[in-house]
């Protein structure tokens, strides 16, 4: 199987503050994105970061007990990175911020031509919250992810904002809003397309 037809893989980093098995809107959106990617022959798995001991820092390995290296192995092995975060006080979750900080180490991880090891990978973003802030969160995540080498596809993000100062979460909805479902499909289509292009014609 050549690069044009080979199956791709995706890893979703779920940045909810809630460890498993708590219900999570971020987990739900990540699963929906992975399901859409599957329609483009992309096999995906989700990792809930709150289930792991991820030490603070900007190194590949922060020492005894740090479980980030295990997660990083999965990132390096995947073609598409999916980051999904809730909105807290108008910002990305602290879990998502820590993941970005740990990804900073990728700036020093390069191939023989000096290119970041993640340079041929695609990153997409999802945000949920019953308050505003999604656009700013997406901008922050895209900047950080692109900074370390990930490529961002056209219309590479999706989000849901509930009613301001409300109490309904994404996971509480009876069905996915049509606009969100359509955008999820667009994100997956464009991410798979770009990932295949990069597999055949790397930078």
C-alpha positions in Angstrom: 0.0 0.0 0.0 1.5 3.3 -1.0 1.2 6.6 0.9 -1.7 7.8 -1.3 -3.9 4.8 -0.3 -2.6 3.8 3.1 -4.9 4.1 6.1 -4.2 7.1 8.4 -4.3 7.3 12.1 -5.5 9.9 14.5 -5.0 10.6 18.2 -7.5 12.7 20.1 -6.2 14.4 23.3 -9.3 15.0 25.4 -8.6 17.9 27.7 -11.5 17.7 30.1 -10.8 18.3 33.8 -12.8 15.2 34.6 -11.1 11.8 34.9 -12.8 8.7 33.6 -15.4 7.4 33.9 -17.2 10.8 34.3 -19.3 11.9 31.4 -17.6 14.6 29.4 -18.7 17.0 26.6 -15.1 17.1 25.4 -15.0 13.3 25.2 -18.2 13.3 23.2 -17.0 15.9 20.7 -13.7 14.1 20.3 -15.5 10.8 19.6 -17.7 12.5 17.0 -14.6 13.9 15.2 -13.0 10.5 15.3 -16.1 8.9 13.9 -16.1 11.5 11.0 -12.4 10.8 10.4 -13.2 7.1 10.2 -15.4 7.8 7.1 -12.2 8.8 5.4 -10.3 5.7 6.4 -8.7 7.2 9.4 -8.4 5.0 12.5 -8.5 6.9 15.7 -8.3 6.6 19.5 -9.0 9.1 22.3 -6.8 9.7 25.3 -8.3 11.5 28.3 -5.3 13.4 29.7 -6.9 13.8 33.2 -6.4 10.0 33.6 -2.6 10.4 33.4 0.0 12.0 35.6 1.4 14.7 33.3 4.1 16.6 35.1 4.5 20.4 34.5 7.4 21.4 32.3 8.6 21.8 28.7 10.9 18.7 28.4 10.2 15.4 26.7 10.4 13.6 30.0 10.0 15.3 33.4 11.3 12.4 35.4 9.9 9.8 37.8 6.1 9.3 37.4 5.7 11.5 34.3 3.4 9.8 31.9 3.7 12.3 29.1 6.3 10.2 27.2 3.7 7.4 26.8 1.3 9.9 25.3 4.0 11.5 23.1 4.7 8.1 21.6 1.1 7.9 20.4 1.3 11.5 19.0 4.5 10.7 17.1 2.9 7.5 15.7 -0.2 9.3 14.4 -0.9 11.3 11.3 -3.6 13.6 12.8 -3.7 15.2 16.2 -7.2 16.1 17.5 -7.3 18.4 20.6 -10.6 19.0 22.3 -11.0 21.2 25.3 -13.8 22.7 27.4 -14.0 26.4 28.0 -13.3 27.5 31.6 -13.7 31.2 32.4 -13.3 32.0 28.8 -10.1 30.1 28.3 -8.8 26.6 27.4 -8.6 24.1 30.2 -5.5 23.9 32.3 -5.1 20.4 31.0 -5.0 21.7 27.4 -2.5 24.3 28.4 -0.2 21.7 30.0 -0.4 19.6 26.8 0.7 22.6 24.8 3.6 23.3 27.2 4.8 19.7 26.9 4.5 19.9 23.1 6.9 22.8 23.2 9.7 20.2 23.6 9.0 19.2 19.9 10.8 22.4 18.8 14.1 20.6 19.6 13.1 17.3 18.2 14.1 17.4 14.5 15.1 15.1 11.7 18.5 15.0 9.9 17.3 18.0 7.8 16.4 20.1 10.8 12.6 19.7 10.4 10.4 19.1 13.5 9.4 15.5 13.8 5.7 16.6 13.9 6.1 18.7 10.8 4.3 16.2 8.5 1.3 15.9 10.9 -2.0 17.6 10.8 -3.7 19.2 13.9 -7.4 20.0 14.4 -9.3 21.5 17.3 -12.6 21.2 19.0 -14.0 23.4 21.8 -17.2 23.0 23.9 -18.6 25.3 26.6 -21.7 26.9 28.0 -19.9 30.3 27.8 -18.1 32.2 25.1 -14.4 32.0 24.3 -14.2 29.3 21.6 -12.7 31.6 18.9 -9.9 32.8 21.2 -9.2 29.2 22.4 -9.0 27.9 18.9 -6.6 30.8 18.0 -4.4 30.0 21.0 -4.3 26.2 20.2 -3.7 26.7 16.5 -0.8 29.1 17.2 0.9 26.8 19.6 0.4 23.6 17.5 1.5 25.3 14.3 4.5 26.8 16.2 5.9 23.4 16.9 5.3 22.1 13.4 1.8 20.8 13.0 -0.1 21.8 9.9 -3.6 23.3 10.2 -6.2 22.4 7.5 -8.7 24.8 6.0 -11.7 25.2 8.4 -9.8 22.9 10.9 -11.9 23.6 14.0 -15.3 23.0 15.4 -17.1 24.2 18.5 -20.3 24.5 20.4 -21.2 27.4 22.7 -24.2 27.1 24.9 -26.4 29.9 26.1 -24.4 32.5 28.0 -24.5 32.0 31.7 -26.5 28.8 31.1 -26.2 25.3 32.6 -26.7 23.1 29.6 -23.6 21.2 28.4 -22.9 19.8 25.0 -23.4 16.2 26.3 -26.9 17.2 27.6 -28.2 18.0 24.1 -30.8 15.5 22.7 -29.0 15.7 19.3 -26.0 17.4 17.8 -26.9 20.7 16.3 -26.9 20.6 12.5 -24.3 23.4 12.2 -21.9 21.5 14.5 -22.4 18.2 12.8 -21.8 19.7 9.4 -18.6 21.4 10.6 -17.4 18.2 12.2 -17.7 16.6 8.8 -15.9 19.4 7.1 -13.0 19.4 9.7 -12.6 15.6 9.2 -12.7 15.8 5.4 -10.1 18.6 5.2 -7.8 17.0 7.9 -7.8 13.6 6.1 -7.2 15.3 2.7 -4.2 17.4 4.0 -2.7 14.4 5.9 -2.7 12.4 2.8 -1.1 15.2 0.8 1.7 15.5 3.4 2.2 11.7 3.4 2.9 11.8 -0.3 4.6 15.2 -0.6 6.2 16.1 2.7 7.7 19.6 3.3 
